[in-house]
Amino acid sequence: MTLLDKDILIDIQRGVPQALDWFRMLPEIPAIPGLVAMEIIHCAQNRVREENSLRFLRPFQSNSYRRGNPPAHLQSETFRVVDGLSIVRPYVR
């Protein structure tokens, strides 16, 4: 299972074509860290957007990183210091 970061999740929520194309090709709905879900909800600027964010997040599983579940992140060089961690860079903006 893939673990999404906040940037990718926001791109999917905003309908960025590259993110949507990649998301549609996944064999299963990816997981998101609980912290990412909280950030998405916290950044909502009003009650309507908060409710939209909650609906958007509903299908995703909340998960923490486990060995064998590579995180999907747009800036994989950020994690190059973590030995043995493989990062999925799903698309280029």
C-alpha positions as CSV (number, residue, x, y, z in Angstrom):
1,M,0.0,0.0,0.0
2,T,1.2,3.5,-0.9
3,L,1.4,6.2,1.8
4,L,0.7,9.7,0.5
5,D,2.2,13.0,1.7
6,K,0.3,16.2,2.1
7,D,1.4,17.8,-1.2
8,I,0.1,14.9,-3.3
9,L,-3.2,14.7,-1.4
10,I,-3.7,18.4,-1.9
11,D,-3.0,18.0,-5.6
12,I,-5.6,15.2,-5.8
13,Q,-8.1,17.4,-3.9
14,R,-7.5,20.3,-6.2
15,G,-7.9,18.2,-9.3
16,V,-4.3,18.6,-10.7
17,P,-4.3,16.4,-13.8
18,Q,-1.0,14.6,-13.2
19,A,-2.1,13.7,-9.7
20,L,-5.5,12.5,-10.8
21,D,-4.0,10.4,-13.6
22,W,-1.5,8.8,-11.2
23,F,-4.2,8.2,-8.5
24,R,-6.6,6.5,-11.0
25,M,-3.8,4.0,-12.0
26,L,-3.3,2.8,-8.4
27,P,-4.6,-0.7,-7.7
28,E,-5.9,0.3,-4.3
29,I,-6.8,3.5,-2.4
30,P,-3.6,4.6,-0.7
31,A,-3.1,5.4,3.0
32,I,-2.4,8.7,4.6
33,P,-0.6,9.5,7.9
34,G,-2.9,10.8,10.6
35,L,-0.9,14.0,10.7
36,V,-1.5,14.6,7.1
37,A,-5.3,14.2,7.6
38,M,-5.2,16.7,10.5
39,E,-3.2,19.2,8.4
40,I,-5.8,19.0,5.6
41,I,-8.7,19.6,8.0
42,H,-6.8,22.3,9.9
43,C,-6.0,24.3,6.8
44,A,-9.7,24.5,5.8
45,Q,-10.6,28.2,5.8
46,N,-14.2,27.9,6.9
47,R,-16.7,25.3,8.0
48,V,-17.9,24.4,4.5
49,R,-14.3,23.7,3.3
50,E,-13.7,21.7,6.5
51,E,-16.7,19.5,5.8
52,N,-15.6,19.1,2.1
53,S,-12.1,18.0,3.4
54,L,-13.7,15.5,5.8
55,R,-15.7,14.0,2.9
56,F,-12.7,14.0,0.7
57,L,-10.6,12.1,3.3
58,R,-13.2,9.5,4.1
59,P,-12.1,6.8,1.6
60,F,-8.4,7.0,2.6
61,Q,-7.0,4.7,5.3
62,S,-5.1,6.4,8.1
63,N,-1.8,4.7,8.4
64,S,1.7,5.1,9.7
65,Y,4.9,4.2,7.8
66,R,5.6,0.5,7.8
67,R,8.5,-1.3,6.1
68,G,7.3,-2.3,2.7
69,N,4.9,0.6,2.3
70,P,6.8,3.2,0.3
71,P,5.8,6.8,0.9
72,A,4.7,8.8,-2.2
73,H,6.4,12.2,-2.1
74,L,7.1,14.8,-4.7
75,Q,10.6,15.7,-3.4
76,S,12.3,12.3,-2.9
77,E,15.6,14.0,-2.3
78,T,14.3,15.2,1.0
79,F,14.5,11.6,2.3
80,R,17.8,10.5,0.8
81,V,19.5,10.6,4.2
82,V,17.2,7.7,5.4
83,D,19.1,4.6,4.5
84,G,17.1,1.9,2.8
85,L,13.9,4.0,2.4
86,S,12.4,3.8,-1.0
87,I,10.3,6.8,-2.1
88,V,7.7,6.7,-4.9
89,R,7.8,10.0,-6.9
90,P,4.4,9.6,-8.7
91,Y,4.5,12.5,-11.1
92,V,6.3,15.8,-11.9
93,R,4.5,19.1,-11.4
